[in-house]
Amino acid sequence: MPAEYVYRVSAWWTSGRTGLAKCDAAPNAIHFSEDPELGGLEGRWTPEQLLLCSLAGSFTTTFQEVARSAKFDYTDLEVEVEATVRRNKLGNNLSEIMIRPRLTVHDEDEYEAGLGLLRRTKSLCLISRAITAPQTLEPKVEAVKLPPGGWQEDSVLKLGV
């Protein structure tokens, strides 16, 4: 594995209230705009949402690698990221980012190990480490416990931190 990678994305303002972003590695461009509340177009990604998408995607792929290295088998991982933007004298700033991973494991005995791996992921995640805004991790682990008769609606035990 190389010691250095280079990523490149191009973005340009096309006309009016919209722009495009693309990279050589993906066939489709991303249409973006300002937030509709600021005069942007509905139905377009905002740069803020793209940043949060990058964080959620990086956290997810980092967890997959951390879990694989630990030989930790899990059922599902969903990562929700939420940011608060506040206006100050210098403009708008991200004042807080909440990272809410929800991990589903096979059995509640894996609860603590899953929480530990989620916390480790937070410390290793490249995008999380690159963002200087305060970040809070709110991990949640759900254990899927199959009864002897098989899957039933009430078979999911929800465990929080």
CNS distance restraints for C-alpha pairs under 8 A (distance, minus, plus):
assign (resid   8 and name CA) (resid  23 and name CA) 6.42 0.50 0.50
assign (resid   8 and name CA) (resid  24 and name CA) 7.94 0.50 0.50
assign (resid   9 and name CA) (resid  21 and name CA) 6.84 0.50 0.50
assign (resid   9 and name CA) (resid  22 and name CA) 5.74 0.50 0.50
assign (resid   9 and name CA) (resid  23 and name CA) 4.73 0.50 0.50
assign (resid   9 and name CA) (resid  24 and name CA) 7.78 0.50 0.50
assign (resid  10 and name CA) (resid  21 and name CA) 5.50 0.50 0.50
assign (resid  10 and name CA) (resid  22 and name CA) 5.47 0.50 0.50
assign (resid  10 and name CA) (resid  23 and name CA) 6.29 0.50 0.50
assign (resid  11 and name CA) (resid  19 and name CA) 7.00 0.50 0.50
assign (resid  11 and name CA) (resid  20 and name CA) 5.50 0.50 0.50
assign (resid  11 and name CA) (resid  21 and name CA) 4.07 0.50 0.50
assign (resid  11 and name CA) (resid  22 and name CA) 6.48 0.50 0.50
assign (resid  12 and name CA) (resid  19 and name CA) 5.48 0.50 0.50
assign (resid  12 and name CA) (resid  20 and name CA) 5.58 0.50 0.50
assign (resid  12 and name CA) (resid  21 and name CA) 6.57 0.50 0.50
assign (resid  13 and name CA) (resid  17 and name CA) 7.92 0.50 0.50
assign (resid  13 and name CA) (resid  18 and name CA) 6.09 0.50 0.50
assign (resid  13 and name CA) (resid  19 and name CA) 4.05 0.50 0.50
assign (resid  13 and name CA) (resid  20 and name CA) 6.51 0.50 0.50
assign (resid  14 and name CA) (resid  18 and name CA) 6.05 0.50 0.50
assign (resid  14 and name CA) (resid  19 and name CA) 4.87 0.50 0.50
assign (resid  14 and name CA) (resid  20 and name CA) 6.74 0.50 0.50
assign (resid  15 and name CA) (resid  19 and name CA) 7.07 0.50 0.50
assign (resid  17 and name CA) (resid  33 and name CA) 5.99 0.50 0.50
assign (resid  17 and name CA) (resid  34 and name CA) 7.01 0.50 0.50
assign (resid  17 and name CA) (resid  39 and name CA) 7.53 0.50 0.50
assign (resid  17 and name CA) (resid  40 and name CA) 5.52 0.50 0.50
assign (resid  17 and name CA) (resid  41 and name CA) 6.46 0.50 0.50
assign (resid  18 and name CA) (resid  31 and name CA) 7.00 0.50 0.50
assign (resid  18 and name CA) (resid  32 and name CA) 5.75 0.50 0.50
assign (resid  18 and name CA) (resid  33 and name CA) 4.51 0.50 0.50
assign (resid  18 and name CA) (resid  34 and name CA) 7.38 0.50 0.50
assign (resid  18 and name CA) (resid  40 and name CA) 7.23 0.50 0.50
assign (resid  18 and name CA) (resid  41 and name CA) 7.00 0.50 0.50
assign (resid  19 and name CA) (resid  31 and name CA) 5.80 0.50 0.50
assign (resid  19 and name CA) (resid  32 and name CA) 5.22 0.50 0.50
assign (resid  19 and name CA) (resid  33 and name CA) 6.05 0.50 0.50
assign (resid  20 and name CA) (resid  29 and name CA) 6.23 0.50 0.50
assign (resid  20 and name CA) (resid  30 and name CA) 5.52 0.50 0.50
assign (resid  20 and name CA) (resid  31 and name CA) 4.65 0.50 0.50
assign (resid  20 and name CA) (resid  32 and name CA) 5.97 0.50 0.50
assign (resid  21 and name CA) (resid  29 and name CA) 5.50 0.50 0.50
assign (resid  21 and name CA) (resid  30 and name CA) 5.10 0.50 0.50
assign (resid  21 and name CA) (resid  31 and name CA) 6.58 0.50 0.50
assign (resid  21 and name CA) (resid  32 and name CA) 7.50 0.50 0.50
assign (resid  22 and name CA) (resid  26 and name CA) 7.28 0.50 0.50
assign (resid  22 and name CA) (resid  28 and name CA) 6.94 0.50 0.50
assign (resid  22 and name CA) (resid  29 and name CA) 4.60 0.50 0.50
assign (resid  22 and name CA) (resid  30 and name CA) 6.33 0.50 0.50
assign (resid  23 and name CA) (resid  27 and name CA) 7.91 0.50 0.50
assign (resid  23 and name CA) (resid  29 and name CA) 7.57 0.50 0.50
assign (resid  30 and name CA) (resid  45 and name CA) 7.72 0.50 0.50
assign (resid  31 and name CA) (resid  44 and name CA) 5.92 0.50 0.50
assign (resid  31 and name CA) (resid  45 and name CA) 6.54 0.50 0.50
assign (resid  32 and name CA) (resid  44 and name CA) 4.96 0.50 0.50
assign (resid  32 and name CA) (resid  45 and name CA) 4.61 0.50 0.50
assign (resid  32 and name CA) (resid  46 and name CA) 5.35 0.50 0.50
assign (resid  32 and name CA) (resid  47 and name CA) 6.93 0.50 0.50
assign (resid  33 and name CA) (resid  40 and name CA) 5.35 0.50 0.50
assign (resid  33 and name CA) (resid  41 and name CA) 5.96 0.50 0.50
assign (resid  33 and name CA) (resid  44 and name CA) 5.78 0.50 0.50
assign (resid  33 and name CA) (resid  45 and name CA) 6.27 0.50 0.50
assign (resid  33 and name CA) (resid  46 and name CA) 5.28 0.50 0.50
assign (resid  33 and name CA) (resid  47 and name CA) 7.45 0.50 0.50
assign (resid  34 and name CA) (resid  38 and name CA) 6.36 0.50 0.50
assign (resid  34 and name CA) (resid  39 and name CA) 6.71 0.50 0.50
assign (resid  34 and name CA) (resid  40 and name CA) 4.26 0.50 0.50
assign (resid  34 and name CA) (resid  41 and name CA) 6.92 0.50 0.50
assign (resid  34 and name CA) (resid  46 and name CA) 5.54 0.50 0.50
assign (resid  34 and name CA) (resid  47 and name CA) 7.43 0.50 0.50
assign (resid  35 and name CA) (resid  39 and name CA) 6.62 0.50 0.50
assign (resid  35 and name CA) (resid  40 and name CA) 4.99 0.50 0.50
assign (resid  35 and name CA) (resid  41 and name CA) 7.12 0.50 0.50
assign (resid  35 and name CA) (resid  42 and name CA) 7.84 0.50 0.50
assign (resid  35 and name CA) (resid  46 and name CA) 5.94 0.50 0.50
assign (resid  36 and name CA) (resid  40 and name CA) 4.14 0.50 0.50
assign (resid  36 and name CA) (resid  41 and name CA) 5.38 0.50 0.50
assign (resid  36 and name CA) (resid  42 and name CA) 5.75 0.50 0.50
assign (resid  45 and name CA) (resid  49 and name CA) 6.18 0.50 0.50
assign (resid  45 and name CA) (resid  50 and name CA) 6.65 0.50 0.50
assign (resid  46 and name CA) (resid  50 and name CA) 6.30 0.50 0.50
assign (resid  47 and name CA) (resid  51 and name CA) 6.24 0.50 0.50
assign (resid  48 and name CA) (resid  52 and name CA) 6.40 0.50 0.50
assign (resid  49 and name CA) (resid  53 and name CA) 6.00 0.50 0.50
assign (resid  50 and name CA) (resid  54 and name CA) 6.10 0.50 0.50
assign (resid  51 and name CA) (resid  55 and name CA) 6.38 0.50 0.50
assign (resid  52 and name CA) (resid  56 and name CA) 6.12 0.50 0.50
assign (resid  52 and name CA) (resid  81 and name CA) 6.05 0.50 0.50
assign (resid  52 and name CA) (resid  82 and name CA) 7.21 0.50 0.50
assign (resid  52 and name CA) (resid  83 and name CA) 7.60 0.50 0.50
assign (resid  53 and name CA) (resid  57 and name CA) 5.95 0.50 0.50
assign (resid  53 and name CA) (resid  81 and name CA) 7.72 0.50 0.50
assign (resid  54 and name CA) (resid  58 and name CA) 5.94 0.50 0.50
assign (resid  54 and name CA) (resid 127 and name CA) 7.07 0.50 0.50
assign (resid  55 and name CA) (resid  59 and name CA) 6.00 0.50 0.50
assign (resid  55 and name CA) (resid  81 and name CA) 7.48 0.50 0.50
assign (resid  55 and name CA) (resid 127 and name CA) 5.47 0.50 0.50
assign (resid  55 and name CA) (resid 128 and name CA) 6.20 0.50 0.50
assign (resid  56 and name CA) (resid  60 and name CA) 6.13 0.50 0.50
assign (resid  56 and name CA) (resid  79 and name CA) 5.73 0.50 0.50
assign (resid  56 and name CA) (resid  80 and name CA) 6.63 0.50 0.50
assign (resid  56 and name CA) (resid  81 and name CA) 6.16 0.50 0.50
assign (resid  56 and name CA) (resid  99 and name CA) 7.80 0.50 0.50
assign (resid  57 and name CA) (resid  61 and name CA) 6.20 0.50 0.50
assign (resid  58 and name CA) (resid  62 and name CA) 5.91 0.50 0.50
assign (resid  58 and name CA) (resid 125 and name CA) 6.35 0.50 0.50
assign (resid  58 and name CA) (resid 126 and name CA) 6.90 0.50 0.50
assign (resid  58 and name CA) (resid 127 and name CA) 6.22 0.50 0.50
assign (resid  58 and name CA) (resid 128 and name CA) 7.94 0.50 0.50
assign (resid  59 and name CA) (resid  63 and name CA) 6.04 0.50 0.50
assign (resid  59 and name CA) (resid  79 and name CA) 7.54 0.50 0.50
assign (resid  59 and name CA) (resid 121 and name CA) 6.75 0.50 0.50
assign (resid  59 and name CA) (resid 122 and name CA) 7.04 0.50 0.50
assign (resid  59 and name CA) (resid 125 and name CA) 5.65 0.50 0.50
assign (resid  59 and name CA) (resid 127 and name CA) 7.75 0.50 0.50
assign (resid  59 and name CA) (resid 128 and name CA) 7.58 0.50 0.50
assign (resid  60 and name CA) (resid  64 and name CA) 6.33 0.50 0.50
assign (resid  60 and name CA) (resid  77 and name CA) 7.29 0.50 0.50
assign (resid  60 and name CA) (resid  78 and name CA) 7.67 0.50 0.50
assign (resid  60 and name CA) (resid  79 and name CA) 6.79 0.50 0.50
assign (resid  61 and name CA) (resid  65 and name CA) 6.45 0.50 0.50
assign (resid  62 and name CA) (resid  66 and name CA) 6.15 0.50 0.50
assign (resid  62 and name CA) (resid 121 and name CA) 6.11 0.50 0.50
assign (resid  62 and name CA) (resid 124 and name CA) 7.30 0.50 0.50
assign (resid  62 and name CA) (resid 125 and name CA) 5.87 0.50 0.50
assign (resid  63 and name CA) (resid  67 and name CA) 5.87 0.50 0.50
assign (resid  63 and name CA) (resid 117 and name CA) 7.29 0.50 0.50
assign (resid  63 and name CA) (resid 118 and name CA) 6.81 0.50 0.50
assign (resid  63 and name CA) (resid 121 and name CA) 5.42 0.50 0.50
assign (resid  64 and name CA) (resid  68 and name CA) 6.03 0.50 0.50
assign (resid  65 and name CA) (resid  69 and name CA) 6.11 0.50 0.50
assign (resid  66 and name CA) (resid  70 and name CA) 6.25 0.50 0.50
assign (resid  66 and name CA) (resid 117 and name CA) 6.86 0.50 0.50
assign (resid  66 and name CA) (resid 120 and name CA) 7.84 0.50 0.50
assign (resid  66 and name CA) (resid 121 and name CA) 6.69 0.50 0.50
assign (resid  67 and name CA) (resid  71 and name CA) 5.97 0.50 0.50
assign (resid  67 and name CA) (resid  72 and name CA) 4.87 0.50 0.50
assign (resid  67 and name CA) (resid  73 and name CA) 7.00 0.50 0.50
assign (resid  67 and name CA) (resid 117 and name CA) 6.86 0.50 0.50
assign (resid  68 and name CA) (resid  72 and name CA) 6.07 0.50 0.50
assign (resid  68 and name CA) (resid  73 and name CA) 7.60 0.50 0.50
assign (resid  73 and name CA) (resid 105 and name CA) 7.36 0.50 0.50
assign (resid  73 and name CA) (resid 106 and name CA) 7.91 0.50 0.50
assign (resid  74 and name CA) (resid 103 and name CA) 7.55 0.50 0.50
assign (resid  74 and name CA) (resid 104 and name CA) 6.21 0.50 0.50
assign (resid  74 and name CA) (resid 105 and name CA) 4.55 0.50 0.50
assign (resid  74 and name CA) (resid 106 and name CA) 6.32 0.50 0.50
assign (resid  75 and name CA) (resid 103 and name CA) 7.71 0.50 0.50
assign (resid  75 and name CA) (resid 104 and name CA) 5.29 0.50 0.50
assign (resid  75 and name CA) (resid 105 and name CA) 5.23 0.50 0.50
assign (resid  75 and name CA) (resid 106 and name CA) 6.42 0.50 0.50
assign (resid  76 and name CA) (resid 103 and name CA) 5.84 0.50 0.50
assign (resid  76 and name CA) (resid 104 and name CA) 4.96 0.50 0.50
assign (resid  76 and name CA) (resid 105 and name CA) 7.11 0.50 0.50
assign (resid  77 and name CA) (resid 101 and name CA) 6.82 0.50 0.50
assign (resid  77 and name CA) (resid 102 and name CA) 5.67 0.50 0.50
assign (resid  77 and name CA) (resid 103 and name CA) 4.51 0.50 0.50
assign (resid  77 and name CA) (resid 104 and name CA) 6.24 0.50 0.50
assign (resid  78 and name CA) (resid 101 and name CA) 5.70 0.50 0.50
assign (resid  78 and name CA) (resid 102 and name CA) 5.21 0.50 0.50
assign (resid  78 and name CA) (resid 103 and name CA) 6.59 0.50 0.50
assign (resid  79 and name CA) (resid  99 and name CA) 7.02 0.50 0.50
assign (resid  79 and name CA) (resid 100 and name CA) 5.65 0.50 0.50
assign (resid  79 and name CA) (resid 101 and name CA) 4.14 0.50 0.50
assign (resid  79 and name CA) (resid 102 and name CA) 6.19 0.50 0.50
assign (resid  80 and name CA) (resid  99 and name CA) 6.09 0.50 0.50
assign (resid  80 and name CA) (resid 100 and name CA) 5.02 0.50 0.50
assign (resid  80 and name CA) (resid 101 and name CA) 6.14 0.50 0.50
assign (resid  81 and name CA) (resid  97 and name CA) 6.99 0.50 0.50
assign (resid  81 and name CA) (resid  98 and name CA) 5.61 0.50 0.50
assign (resid  81 and name CA) (resid  99 and name CA) 4.67 0.50 0.50
assign (resid  81 and name CA) (resid 100 and name CA) 6.08 0.50 0.50
assign (resid  82 and name CA) (resid  97 and name CA) 5.68 0.50 0.50
assign (resid  82 and name CA) (resid  98 and name CA) 5.11 0.50 0.50
assign (resid  82 and name CA) (resid  99 and name CA) 6.71 0.50 0.50
assign (resid  83 and name CA) (resid  94 and name CA) 6.69 0.50 0.50
assign (resid  83 and name CA) (resid  95 and name CA) 7.56 0.50 0.50
assign (resid  83 and name CA) (resid  96 and name CA) 5.70 0.50 0.50
assign (resid  83 and name CA) (resid  97 and name CA) 4.35 0.50 0.50
assign (resid  83 and name CA) (resid  98 and name CA) 6.26 0.50 0.50
assign (resid  84 and name CA) (resid  94 and name CA) 5.80 0.50 0.50
assign (resid  84 and name CA) (resid  95 and name CA) 5.68 0.50 0.50
assign (resid  84 and name CA) (resid  96 and name CA) 5.34 0.50 0.50
assign (resid  84 and name CA) (resid  97 and name CA) 6.50 0.50 0.50
assign (resid  85 and name CA) (resid  92 and name CA) 6.32 0.50 0.50
assign (resid  85 and name CA) (resid  93 and name CA) 5.42 0.50 0.50
assign (resid  85 and name CA) (resid  94 and name CA) 4.48 0.50 0.50
assign (resid  85 and name CA) (resid  95 and name CA) 5.68 0.50 0.50
assign (resid  85 and name CA) (resid  96 and name CA) 7.46 0.50 0.50
assign (resid  86 and name CA) (resid  92 and name CA) 5.54 0.50 0.50
assign (resid  86 and name CA) (resid  93 and name CA) 5.47 0.50 0.50
assign (resid  86 and name CA) (resid  94 and name CA) 6.42 0.50 0.50
assign (resid  86 and name CA) (resid  95 and name CA) 6.18 0.50 0.50
assign (resid  87 and name CA) (resid  91 and name CA) 5.40 0.50 0.50
assign (resid  87 and name CA) (resid  92 and name CA) 4.28 0.50 0.50
assign (resid  87 and name CA) (resid  93 and name CA) 6.27 0.50 0.50
assign (resid  88 and name CA) (resid  92 and name CA) 6.21 0.50 0.50
assign (resid  88 and name CA) (resid  93 and name CA) 7.40 0.50 0.50
assign (resid  94 and name CA) (resid 133 and name CA) 6.00 0.50 0.50
assign (resid  95 and name CA) (resid 133 and name CA) 5.99 0.50 0.50
assign (resid  95 and name CA) (resid 134 and name CA) 6.64 0.50 0.50
assign (resid  96 and name CA) (resid 133 and name CA) 5.91 0.50 0.50
assign (resid  96 and name CA) (resid 134 and name CA) 5.01 0.50 0.50
assign (resid  96 and name CA) (resid 135 and name CA) 5.83 0.50 0.50
assign (resid  96 and name CA) (resid 136 and name CA) 7.69 0.50 0.50
assign (resid  97 and name CA) (resid 133 and name CA) 6.87 0.50 0.50
assign (resid  97 and name CA) (resid 134 and name CA) 6.20 0.50 0.50
assign (resid  97 and name CA) (resid 135 and name CA) 4.63 0.50 0.50
assign (resid  97 and name CA) (resid 136 and name CA) 6.32 0.50 0.50
assign (resid  98 and name CA) (resid 135 and name CA) 5.77 0.50 0.50
assign (resid  98 and name CA) (resid 136 and name CA) 4.94 0.50 0.50
assign (resid  98 and name CA) (resid 137 and name CA) 6.12 0.50 0.50
assign (resid  98 and name CA) (resid 138 and name CA) 7.15 0.50 0.50
assign (resid  99 and name CA) (resid 135 and name CA) 7.15 0.50 0.50
assign (resid  99 and name CA) (resid 136 and name CA) 6.10 0.50 0.50
assign (resid  99 and name CA) (resid 137 and name CA) 4.90 0.50 0.50
assign (resid  99 and name CA) (resid 138 and name CA) 6.11 0.50 0.50
assign (resid  99 and name CA) (resid 139 and name CA) 7.76 0.50 0.50
assign (resid 100 and name CA) (resid 137 and name CA) 6.14 0.50 0.50
assign (resid 100 and name CA) (resid 138 and name CA) 4.88 0.50 0.50
assign (resid 100 and name CA) (resid 139 and name CA) 5.53 0.50 0.50
assign (resid 100 and name CA) (resid 140 and name CA) 7.34 0.50 0.50
assign (resid 101 and name CA) (resid 118 and name CA) 7.61 0.50 0.50
assign (resid 101 and name CA) (resid 137 and name CA) 7.89 0.50 0.50
assign (resid 101 and name CA) (resid 138 and name CA) 6.90 0.50 0.50
assign (resid 101 and name CA) (resid 139 and name CA) 5.11 0.50 0.50
assign (resid 101 and name CA) (resid 140 and name CA) 6.24 0.50 0.50
assign (resid 102 and name CA) (resid 139 and name CA) 6.17 0.50 0.50
assign (resid 102 and name CA) (resid 140 and name CA) 4.75 0.50 0.50
assign (resid 102 and name CA) (resid 141 and name CA) 5.70 0.50 0.50
assign (resid 102 and name CA) (resid 142 and name CA) 7.24 0.50 0.50
assign (resid 103 and name CA) (resid 114 and name CA) 7.31 0.50 0.50
assign (resid 103 and name CA) (resid 139 and name CA) 7.81 0.50 0.50
assign (resid 103 and name CA) (resid 140 and name CA) 6.19 0.50 0.50
assign (resid 103 and name CA) (resid 141 and name CA) 4.66 0.50 0.50
assign (resid 103 and name CA) (resid 142 and name CA) 6.03 0.50 0.50
assign (resid 104 and name CA) (resid 141 and name CA) 5.71 0.50 0.50
assign (resid 104 and name CA) (resid 142 and name CA) 4.58 0.50 0.50
assign (resid 104 and name CA) (resid 143 and name CA) 5.59 0.50 0.50
assign (resid 104 and name CA) (resid 144 and name CA) 6.74 0.50 0.50
assign (resid 105 and name CA) (resid 110 and name CA) 6.58 0.50 0.50
assign (resid 105 and name CA) (resid 111 and name CA) 7.35 0.50 0.50
assign (resid 105 and name CA) (resid 114 and name CA) 7.62 0.50 0.50
assign (resid 105 and name CA) (resid 141 and name CA) 7.15 0.50 0.50
assign (resid 105 and name CA) (resid 142 and name CA) 6.19 0.50 0.50
assign (resid 105 and name CA) (resid 143 and name CA) 4.82 0.50 0.50
assign (resid 105 and name CA) (resid 144 and name CA) 6.04 0.50 0.50
assign (resid 106 and name CA) (resid 110 and name CA) 7.37 0.50 0.50
assign (resid 106 and name CA) (resid 143 and name CA) 5.61 0.50 0.50
assign (resid 106 and name CA) (resid 144 and name CA) 4.98 0.50 0.50
assign (resid 106 and name CA) (resid 145 and name CA) 6.35 0.50 0.50
assign (resid 107 and name CA) (resid 111 and name CA) 7.52 0.50 0.50
assign (resid 107 and name CA) (resid 143 and name CA) 4.92 0.50 0.50
assign (resid 107 and name CA) (resid 144 and name CA) 5.66 0.50 0.50
assign (resid 107 and name CA) (resid 145 and name CA) 5.52 0.50 0.50
assign (resid 108 and name CA) (resid 142 and name CA) 7.52 0.50 0.50
assign (resid 108 and name CA) (resid 143 and name CA) 4.79 0.50 0.50
assign (resid 108 and name CA) (resid 144 and name CA) 7.37 0.50 0.50
assign (resid 108 and name CA) (resid 145 and name CA) 7.41 0.50 0.50
assign (resid 108 and name CA) (resid 157 and name CA) 7.76 0.50 0.50
assign (resid 110 and name CA) (resid 114 and name CA) 6.03 0.50 0.50
assign (resid 110 and name CA) (resid 143 and name CA) 7.70 0.50 0.50
assign (resid 111 and name CA) (resid 115 and name CA) 6.30 0.50 0.50
assign (resid 111 and name CA) (resid 141 and name CA) 6.15 0.50 0.50
assign (resid 111 and name CA) (resid 142 and name CA) 7.55 0.50 0.50
assign (resid 111 and name CA) (resid 143 and name CA) 7.05 0.50 0.50
assign (resid 112 and name CA) (resid 116 and name CA) 6.16 0.50 0.50
assign (resid 113 and name CA) (resid 117 and name CA) 6.25 0.50 0.50
assign (resid 114 and name CA) (resid 118 and name CA) 6.21 0.50 0.50
assign (resid 114 and name CA) (resid 141 and name CA) 6.86 0.50 0.50
assign (resid 115 and name CA) (resid 119 and name CA) 6.26 0.50 0.50
assign (resid 115 and name CA) (resid 139 and name CA) 6.78 0.50 0.50
assign (resid 115 and name CA) (resid 140 and name CA) 7.49 0.50 0.50
assign (resid 115 and name CA) (resid 141 and name CA) 6.86 0.50 0.50
assign (resid 116 and name CA) (resid 120 and name CA) 6.16 0.50 0.50
assign (resid 117 and name CA) (resid 121 and name CA) 6.00 0.50 0.50
assign (resid 118 and name CA) (resid 122 and name CA) 6.39 0.50 0.50
assign (resid 118 and name CA) (resid 139 and name CA) 6.85 0.50 0.50
assign (resid 119 and name CA) (resid 123 and name CA) 6.68 0.50 0.50
assign (resid 119 and name CA) (resid 137 and name CA) 7.70 0.50 0.50
assign (resid 119 and name CA) (resid 139 and name CA) 7.92 0.50 0.50
assign (resid 120 and name CA) (resid 124 and name CA) 6.36 0.50 0.50
assign (resid 121 and name CA) (resid 125 and name CA) 5.75 0.50 0.50
assign (resid 122 and name CA) (resid 128 and name CA) 6.85 0.50 0.50
assign (resid 122 and name CA) (resid 137 and name CA) 7.46 0.50 0.50
assign (resid 123 and name CA) (resid 128 and name CA) 7.76 0.50 0.50
assign (resid 123 and name CA) (resid 129 and name CA) 7.22 0.50 0.50
assign (resid 124 and name CA) (resid 128 and name CA) 7.93 0.50 0.50
assign (resid 124 and name CA) (resid 129 and name CA) 7.34 0.50 0.50
assign (resid 125 and name CA) (resid 129 and name CA) 6.18 0.50 0.50
assign (resid 126 and name CA) (resid 130 and name CA) 6.26 0.50 0.50
assign (resid 127 and name CA) (resid 131 and name CA) 6.37 0.50 0.50
assign (resid 138 and name CA) (resid 161 and name CA) 7.48 0.50 0.50
assign (resid 139 and name CA) (resid 160 and name CA) 7.38 0.50 0.50
assign (resid 139 and name CA) (resid 161 and name CA) 6.66 0.50 0.50
assign (resid 140 and name CA) (resid 159 and name CA) 6.64 0.50 0.50
assign (resid 140 and name CA) (resid 160 and name CA) 4.88 0.50 0.50
assign (resid 140 and name CA) (resid 161 and name CA) 6.16 0.50 0.50
assign (resid 141 and name CA) (resid 158 and name CA) 7.08 0.50 0.50
assign (resid 141 and name CA) (resid 159 and name CA) 5.69 0.50 0.50
assign (resid 141 and name CA) (resid 160 and name CA) 6.20 0.50 0.50
assign (resid 142 and name CA) (resid 156 and name CA) 7.02 0.50 0.50
assign (resid 142 and name CA) (resid 157 and name CA) 5.98 0.50 0.50
assign (resid 142 and name CA) (resid 158 and name CA) 4.74 0.50 0.50
assign (resid 142 and name CA) (resid 159 and name CA) 5.43 0.50 0.50
assign (resid 142 and name CA) (resid 160 and name CA) 7.70 0.50 0.50
assign (resid 143 and name CA) (resid 156 and name CA) 6.18 0.50 0.50
assign (resid 143 and name CA) (resid 157 and name CA) 5.42 0.50 0.50
assign (resid 143 and name CA) (resid 158 and name CA) 6.59 0.50 0.50
assign (resid 143 and name CA) (resid 159 and name CA) 7.36 0.50 0.50
assign (resid 144 and name CA) (resid 155 and name CA) 6.33 0.50 0.50
assign (resid 144 and name CA) (resid 156 and name CA) 4.78 0.50 0.50
assign (resid 144 and name CA) (resid 157 and name CA) 6.31 0.50 0.50
assign (resid 145 and name CA) (resid 155 and name CA) 5.58 0.50 0.50
assign (resid 145 and name CA) (resid 156 and name CA) 6.13 0.50 0.50
assign (resid 145 and name CA) (resid 157 and name CA) 7.14 0.50 0.50
assign (resid 146 and name CA) (resid 150 and name CA) 5.65 0.50 0.50
assign (resid 146 and name CA) (resid 151 and name CA) 5.56 0.50 0.50
assign (resid 146 and name CA) (resid 152 and name CA) 7.67 0.50 0.50
assign (resid 146 and name CA) (resid 155 and name CA) 5.97 0.50 0.50
assign (resid 147 and name CA) (resid 151 and name CA) 6.67 0.50 0.50
assign (resid 147 and name CA) (resid 152 and name CA) 7.78 0.50 0.50
assign (resid 147 and name CA) (resid 155 and name CA) 7.01 0.50 0.50
assign (resid 151 and name CA) (resid 155 and name CA) 6.54 0.50 0.50
